[in-house]
Every structure is written in structure tokens, then in C-alpha cells.
């Protein structure tokens, strides 16, 4: 099993950052399309109307495809990199999801949330500089 320790952390971390960035973007896009699909759905109920509406919702289908893609990429990442480095990088999805919420749903972000995003990015920078 090839890990970043085996290939040298400096070379491996940049590849891991790119893969984690893509995986996080897929996850955040999945959340975006899930929210879009739920906007088209009636309130949740355990009935045929709700479930048939969900299964015929193209946003929901795209959401599933994005989550599946993110999961398959995550399996690849876990196979090739230490969990202690890879898992914290998954927090990039919070950053992407926040930016997408601002752009697509016109949600506002508080100063406290921006501080949290800066802390996440600082953590990613610490891992990349390792």
C-alpha cells in the first residue's frame, strides 16, 4: 500500500489536497442539489405521493450521483493516504457548501461563520505544510 509517508509527504500532500478538494466539491454539490430537490418536494410524509415525487426528481437523482462519486473518490483517498491526514481535509466541503449557499441561495454568512471558515482553511494549510 502506497502512502504519503512512503512517497514523501511533500509530493503526496499536494495530490491529496487536489483529490480532497475535488471530493469536497462533489460533496458540497451533492448538498446543493439535495436542497434544490427538496424545494420541489412536498413536506416529508410516509406516503406514496412523497416517495414517487422524490424518485422522479432529477435534482435528487443528480444528488445521488454526486454523493456516489464523492464516496468512490473517498474510498480511493483512504486506500492511498493516512486517515489522520485525509479526514481533516474533508472539512473543505464546509467551505464549498457555504460559498455555494451564498451564491445559489443568497444565504448570508455571519462574521462568526467566516471565522470558522478561516480556521478550517488554516487547518488545511497546517496539514499541507506538514
N, C-alpha and C positions, 0 to 999 in steps of 0.2 A: 504494500500500500504506500503510495507516494503522498507524503505530507509536506507542508511548508517547511518543517524542520529539516526534511531530507533534501529539499531542493534549495534551501536558503530562504530565510524569511523575507528578505528584501525583494527578491524576484517573485516569490509566490504571493506576497501580500497584495501586490498591485493587480494580479489576476483575480485574486479572491475579492478585492474591492469591486472590480468590474462585474464579476459574477453576482456578488451580493447586491450591487446597485441594480442590476437587471432583475434579479429575483424580487427585490423590494419594490421596484417599479411595477412588476407583474402583480404583486400582492395589492398594492395601492390601487392599481387599475381595476382589479377584481372588486375591491371595496366600492370604488366609484360606480361600476356597472351594477353592483348589487343594490346600491342606493337608488340608481336610476330605475332598476327593475321594480323595486318596492314602491316607487312613486306611481307606477302604473297598476298596482295591485290594490284590491280592496283590503280592509283591515283583516288581520290574520284570524282565520277561523278553521276549525277542523271540519271542513265540508268540501264537496266535490268542486264547487264553483271556484273556491280559492285555489285548490291544487291544480285544476285544469288551466286556470289562468296563469299560474306560475310556470307550468310545463310548456305553455305556448308563448311565453315571454322571451323574445330574442335577447333582451338585455340580460336576463337571468342565464340563458344559455352561454352568452359571451362571458359572463361572470364565472361560470363553471369551467370554461376553457382556460381562462386566465389563472384561476386558482390551481387547476391541474398542471398547467405549465410551470407555475411557481413551485409547486410541490415536486415536480420532476427535477427541476433545477436544484432545489434544496437537497434532494437525495444525492445528486452529483456532488454538490458542495460538501456534504457530510462525508462522502466517500473519500474525498481528497484533501480535506483540511481539518485541523483540530476544532472540535466543538467550542472550546474555550475562546477561540478567535472568531469563528464563523458566526456563532449565535448572537453576540453583541452587534455585529454588523447588520443583522436582520432588523434592527431598530431604525434603519434608514427608511423603512416603509412608513413609519410615523411621519417623517419629514415629507415624503412624497404625498402621502394622504392629506396632510394639512395643506400643502400647496394646491393640490387638486380641488380640495373643498373650497378654497378661496377663489380659484379660477372658475370652476364649473357651477358651484352652488352659491357663490357670493357670500360665503360664511366669513365672519370676522374672526380675527385671531388676537387674543389679548397679549399684553406685554409678558405676562407670566408664561403663556404658551410659547412665545418667541424665545424666552429664556430657556425653556425646556428643550426647544429645538437646537439652540446654541450648545447646550450641554451634551445633547446627543451627538452633534457634529464634532464637538471637542473629544468625546469618547472615541469616535471613529478615527479622528486624527491621531489620538494616542495609540490606537491599535496599529494604524498604518505606519507610524514612526517607530514601532517596536523593533 
